[in-house]
Amino acid sequence: MSREADIASEQAYFDAAAKHRDRRRDDLRQLPSAAAHTGAAAHLRRYAETARRALGSAGEAVAFGRVDAETGETRYVGRHLIRDADGGVLVVNWHAPAAAGWFEATPDNPAGVRRKRAFTCTGNTIEDITDTIMAEIAEAVDAQLLAELTRGRTGSMRDIVATIQAAQFALIRAPRDQVLVIEGGPGTGKSAVALHRVSWLLFQHRADMAAADVLVVGPHPTFVRYIGQVLPALGDEGVELRDVGRLAPDVPRGRTERDAVARIKGAARMAGLLARALDARIGAPDPAERLLVGGRFVTLPGVEVAEALAAARAAALPYAGRRQLLRDRLAALVAARTGVDPAGADAVGNLVERLWPQQNPTGFLRDLLGSTARLRAAAADEFTSAEVAALHRRGADRLSRETWSAADLSLLDELAYLIDGPGRRYAHVVVDEAQDLSPMQLRAVARRSATGSLTVVGDLAQSTGSWARDSWDEVLAHLPTGHPARITPLRYGYRVPRQAYATAVPLLSVAAPGTAPVEVVRDGPAETGVHRVGLAELAGRAVTVAREHAEAGRFVGVVCPPRQRRPVEAALAANGMTWSSADRGELGGAVNLISPQEAKGLEFDAVVVVEPEEIVASDERGHRLLYVALTRTTGYLDIVCTGDPVPLDAPARPRPPVDDEPDAAFTRREAHRLAEHLAGQLRGAAPPAFWDDILTQVRATLRPTDPVSSGPADAVSPGQPQAAVSPGQPADD
Ligand SMILES: Nc1ncnc2c1ncn2[C@@H]1O[C@H](COP(=O)(O)OP(=O)(O)OP(=O)(O)O)[C@@H](O)[C@H]1O
């Protein structure tokens, strides 16, 4: 048969299948009106709605492939199941076991498949067909895959269902009851595979798992928006997608803090500190508690109140539940003495509030972080005094004005759990870019898993930030252990073309020694462009390069370190260009401005990386961050720099030990004590007339380059102990 005849005969099949799909859609539309009463109609409407979604949209291609078995049997494979009027299957949906041959058959292992035929369509019209005869090809040259990989990108990830590769398929269909770690280099399809795995699991376990029972956690809001369309396109509406910060209560965000502090807040031992601090709010009763109930005084012996308190403390309930228990017990004690149920009596409520004050996460955390005394008491011997000092901060004057850092969010979530108990839990949880999450963030993910069934996605070579990892064990240690964990690699790089990856790959030897590079599957359209310029031209050149790509119709990402952001924005504005900014949660304009951290998980047709040396210097694992930046392209890569385009020797930012940080190591209380000690020495050693002079000289000795000031008030520099000049000032809290 000629190619044209082939296409025509396939088109006839497609048209017939589309007709049956339309007929089924019509039937479903009629269904609710066939109900005998309103309750049944509502039920039928829901059923019809779900069934209609499972048919896909009216205009889409009925199938993306056809599998011809050695036995002569033929199967069409599509996103959705299509039957004829007698119930015969015209197209199998991709999740069905009958479709497995499409994904699993490779030239090395044809698994009974003689031919795979891929359809390229516009709507339901076949434009082209590509045949792979298993016995005739020596290696996997998958034209359909290559066409798919070189298609222009937008701000939304697409589904890959038509071109899922065999190794990916094995992970998509792996059993549910495990912690499946999908690891692999940039662009190996980890995120795509994890999302298709959700669709697969929802189909296989449809009897006991609905879309709303699945949670997908991403690293930041832009990423979550980027992947948001994949599951709906596969017919799975209703899966919950959140960035890791959105696991916490909804509070004003955006507070910045030093990495060293974020690191302390992210440590698992913070959970113990919070629990102890909460426990410390529980008070002790007076020897006798006198209450006015219903116009009568009732005295409860302190011992009995203490017993009620001890019983509440011992209950296996969250803080609020145990508080209620205490309330019930105290009410029972009052009722036993008065014969009246005191439910709702203020006096009981007041006593409960004194002994077991009501708490909410934000108010509690603000008070805790604002008090060195509370922090120190709760720290036990698990935190150094320098760490306690680093945690301390002065809160906003009103709780409503408080803003919270990223690391605070997981503390708030932990507190919500300690106070009110576990919230919503899910039958399956996917966590993407998991390699960067702190133990406290991982705890927030873990407590949302009802069953211990998780898909964990990431790449250690891309792990950066306060909690950069070198081993999956460090991540798994904080995740549920009810099911076995399995680490499974993906090897082939589908996103990044050969030229761009060749630019990035030398970084691996510094960033993650021992990590195998990905095996790139295709060539790109151009060599990497390196633009070395003077500092004054840096932003302007970056914008010129970005504009050229945008004018050629490409979706462009400009990866820009923080210090270059303003100049690049100014240059974009000066060129009359509009742009989307990932830090405003936008993505999708022709030009997108992103920080190296925000670049994680994203991809563009063309990427312009600005000043790699600064990217390296901006993180303790800066070489990994640059590796991330250079591997975001599906086509073109340009580097605009004043120095080395791929600086292997440039130093990454060292992690400051907490002890070296002045405000962390040295509290105001300690400063106050030292000032008193020095003042005592001065008082004993010299007459008052010389004190100013001596203090001025002390300052000059300590900081010889400072201009020597004359007045006594200047004898203490900013940041130095103020208490030296006002010893009566109360220290700390
Ligand atoms: N089998 C496939 N068919 C078509 N496209 C694919 C396939 N596998 C991966 N891709 C494409 O490759 C790109 C990279 O995929 P994805 O973002 O899932 O990779 P990743 O491993 O999560 O990358 P990173 O580590 O950089 O976040 C996406 O555009 C995806 O659609």
The ligand as a MOL file (V3000), in Angstrom:
LIG
                    3D

  0  0  0     0  0            999 V3000
M  V30 BEGIN CTAB
M  V30 COUNTS 31 33 0 0 0
M  V30 BEGIN ATOM
M  V30 1 N 9.5770 10.2970 26.6210 0
M  V30 2 C 9.5420 11.5880 26.3650 0
M  V30 3 N 8.9180 12.0390 25.2640 0
M  V30 4 C 8.8670 13.3690 24.9870 0
M  V30 5 N 9.4130 14.3090 25.7580 0
M  V30 6 C 10.0550 13.8880 26.8670 0
M  V30 7 C 10.1610 12.5260 27.2310 0
M  V30 8 N 10.8350 12.4380 28.3840 0
M  V30 9 C 11.1510 13.6900 28.7380 0
M  V30 10 N 10.6830 14.5540 27.8250 0
M  V30 11 C 10.7850 16.0090 27.8450 0
M  V30 12 O 12.0360 16.3580 28.3460 0
M  V30 13 C 11.9200 17.5510 29.1040 0
M  V30 14 C 12.4860 17.3370 30.4630 0
M  V30 15 O 11.5990 16.5790 31.2440 0
M  V30 16 P 11.4690 16.8360 32.7920 0
M  V30 17 O 11.2910 18.2780 33.0810 0
M  V30 18 O 10.4820 15.8650 33.3100 0
M  V30 19 O 12.9490 16.4240 33.2320 0
M  V30 20 P 13.6000 16.3780 34.6670 0
M  V30 21 O 14.4180 15.1490 34.7070 0
M  V30 22 O 12.5520 16.5470 35.7060 0
M  V30 23 O 14.5510 17.6420 34.5810 0
M  V30 24 P 15.1990 18.5460 35.7270 0
M  V30 25 O 16.0340 17.6580 36.6000 0
M  V30 26 O 16.0280 19.5000 34.9780 0
M  V30 27 O 14.0650 19.1730 36.4520 0
M  V30 28 C 10.4580 17.9230 29.1130 0
M  V30 29 O 10.2020 18.8400 28.0830 0
M  V30 30 C 9.7810 16.6350 28.7980 0
M  V30 31 O 8.5370 16.8450 28.2070 0
M  V30 END ATOM
M  V30 BEGIN BOND
M  V30 1 1 1 2
M  V30 2 1 2 3
M  V30 3 2 2 7
M  V30 4 2 3 4
M  V30 5 1 4 5
M  V30 6 2 5 6
M  V30 7 1 6 7
M  V30 8 1 6 10
M  V30 9 1 7 8
M  V30 10 2 8 9
M  V30 11 1 9 10
M  V30 12 1 10 11
M  V30 13 1 11 12
M  V30 14 1 11 30
M  V30 15 1 12 13
M  V30 16 1 13 14
M  V30 17 1 13 28
M  V30 18 1 14 15
M  V30 19 1 15 16
M  V30 20 2 16 17
M  V30 21 1 16 18
M  V30 22 1 16 19
M  V30 23 1 19 20
M  V30 24 2 20 21
M  V30 25 1 20 22
M  V30 26 1 20 23
M  V30 27 1 23 24
M  V30 28 2 24 25
M  V30 29 1 24 26
M  V30 30 1 24 27
M  V30 31 1 28 29
M  V30 32 1 28 30
M  V30 33 1 30 31
M  V30 END BOND
M  V30 END CTAB
M  END
